[in-house]
Amino acid sequence: MLPVLLVLLTSARCILGSPVETDPQKRQIIGDVFDYVIVGGGTAGLTLANRLSANGDNQVAVVEAGDQYQINNPLLSSTPAGDVYWVGSDPSDTNPLVDWNFVQTFIRLANDLLYVTAQFATDYLLGKRGPLTNPVCEFLGWEKVPAILKNLFSSGAKSQLDQFPSDWPEIEYLSAPGYVGDFSSLPTTQPKVIAVTTFDGSKVMCEQNGFRYATILAALVAPTSRGNVSIVSADSDDLPSINPAWLTTIADQEVAIAAYKRARAAFASRAMRPVLADSREYFPGEEVSTDAQILDTIRNTHNRVACCRNLVYGVGGLRVVDASAFPILPPGHPQSTIYALAEKIADHILNGD
């Protein structure tokens, strides 16, 4: 799939000229001079901006299609890479942002406009705290497909998975404090809620049947399916032809089905019994039980990742710092891997490598 390229210009001062088209809603950078220009303010881009702008003599611009069109030092304290609330002063610190007991979920954020407004105006705006800082998935875990399931795989799937090292996980699990469903529209598909008074007199927001929701997401971290991106003309305004081709190999299909069964088994485990208010599955429902039905359900969702070979002509001091720099998708959560890559490349840049 097509990645978001993070293009970093170094070793020369750069002047951003007049753009072909301008958006009046965004602050334009025209004729300004910068030491570093970062195109794309994602995981790696903001990490690089944070590191490179630590030196007050450096002028850094982040060019992004979003609201923060230009970030220039020293206005970087609100970027994820520099948010002190995400880390503790000691490894034993308990992150106050983690909702260990699922006391709050995104259901209320999706259904209670007054609550969201109050949270933004107080906790989030003043202290970068509260549910609006929640990264959605608070717990991550990895595993290889257990033998009890892998033994049922086809010979073709086993052969494809044998290409990976023995310690390479095939599945990543992510927690989600709310209803996810088929990802069609997370804010609008949340179960509607009502206020419920608890034993101590406080009020919590629950779905109309009195429940709150949690989801276990599963992702493939040893994918074998490969899509492609092709240009359709010499005109850069023409959109490319994109074929994601997700879940097209037998290995990906069988691992995805196994991961779905493992998530179901987790909810059915003894450890979850005290947490669950109802043993019934809200989505997709217990009637979805065969491998074919499970595969049909999960075909609707995917998470693109790209490992493209990139070559740029005519630009000096350019570095590509994102997942497209990888020849393969490494095991683990891609965001953390990209943070590590950005920190490493920032060191190289600051050292003049």
Protein Blocks (a to p, Z undefined) as FASTA:
>chain_A
ZZddddddehiacdddddfbdcfkbccdehiacfbdcehjafklmmmmmmmmmpmkbccd
dddfblblbacdfblklgmklmmklpcfbfkbccfkbcfkomacfklmmmmmmlmmmmmm
mmmmmnogajklpghiacdcdddddfklmmmpcfklmmmmmmpcfklcfbdcdddebdfk
jolammlmgccddddddfkopacdddfkopacdddddddfbbfbdcddddfbfbfkbccd
ddfkgakbfklmmmmmmmmmmmmmmmmpmklmmmpmbfbdfbgbjklmbfklmmmmmmmp
ccdddddddddehiahiacddfklpmbdcedjfklmmmmmmmmmmmmmmnoZZ
